């Protein structure tokens, strides 16, 4: 009797172990969190005891997912009463979902969870079928929340806030920010992997069209998915508007956040480095600033190569006409771009500068690509050009 029991238990353990060994989690969507600035905090009635529906567009699809939430920058606990995932009917222009697709997310088997200050959590795996570039609604029902909020202000996607614990978001308050959501991961085929991008507002999508998912990273994602040899590659956008590599700016500096935003993602095989324009724009000495950025890039590259991850450098786009531009700052941009194009440290180059600059005035961007004529950010056409200029052979 005891022998039969032990054999049965051993078989169960082996089955569980084999199932776990077969899991291959890959990031399909993620965003870079920060302490949300006060003017970007949730509108009234606030998060406490209310419901928030946030919409994201994933890259690769799958049938089994995990959700990550963050309270990393909050000074008080954040209570989550329950969370549901649903297929959304739009990319953010409405709160509508297909209710037949709704599944409840659990955390250690429980519907509710409280995140301590500074904590990040990962849900249990849940069966949830979603296709490539599917729109997914993440509905969070809150208990008591923190006045200091962890989130991502530059969502370029509308979220919906409604009083009480509700599934009815009719007449909900609209806000173009994400709060507390961090990542969606999918149990994917073994050949699946992701590319993660460290960037600033040009990667975050300032100048793209709200609720149309047309940042340059979205353009790249669609191209990868539509190409047979790269159709199992996810794209994770870790851009933060106003962010710097070295310090200052908005959000944690790139030198501080890269271990989290790059190396804590699941299934990463490639990294794209495309920061520095804000550092150069604030620089007292452009060349010296560029050299310090190169040192940080080299640090990231060395750590990535130790983990078997390839790193691509993207050249900094021109900004003549913007307040950032001086001859000294341009020398810094030229120094950094020359290094990106010639160094053997990187595994590949993405030449955004060449793709968007004005052939007759190469220190400036093409006027057709300008967003609000600030000579720094691109419009949707410019982002499409950036996404289309990337050689997909880098990812094969």
RAUR-V78473 format. One record per run of one state. SS is the DSSP state (2 for helix, 1 for strand, 0 for the rest). FROM is the first residue (numbers start at 1). TO is the last residue. If there is no record, write none. Layout:
ss->{SS:SS}
from->{FROM:FROM}
to->{TO:TO}
//
This chain:
ss->{0:2:0:1:0:1:0:2:0:1:0:1:0:1:0:1:0:1:0:1:0:1:0:1:0:1:0:1:0:1:0:1:0:1:0:1:0:1:0:1:0:2:0:2:0:2:0:1:0:1:0:1:0:2:0:1:0:2:0:2:0:1:0:2:0:1:0:2:1:0:1:0:2:1:0:1:0:2:0:2:0}
from->{1:2:23:25:31:34:36:38:41:50:58:62:71:78:89:97:106:107:108:110:111:113:116:120:123:126:131:135:143:150:153:159:164:173:176:178:180:181:188:193:200:201:205:216:227:228:231:233:240:243:244:249:250:254:262:268:275:277:283:286:307:310:315:327:343:348:351:352:357:359:361:366:367:370:371:378:379:380:389:392:396}
to->{1:22:24:30:33:35:37:40:49:57:61:70:77:88:96:105:106:107:109:110:112:115:119:122:125:130:134:142:149:152:158:163:172:175:177:179:180:187:192:199:200:204:215:226:227:230:232:239:242:243:248:249:253:261:267:274:276:282:285:306:309:314:326:342:347:350:351:356:358:360:365:366:369:370:377:378:379:388:391:395:396}
//
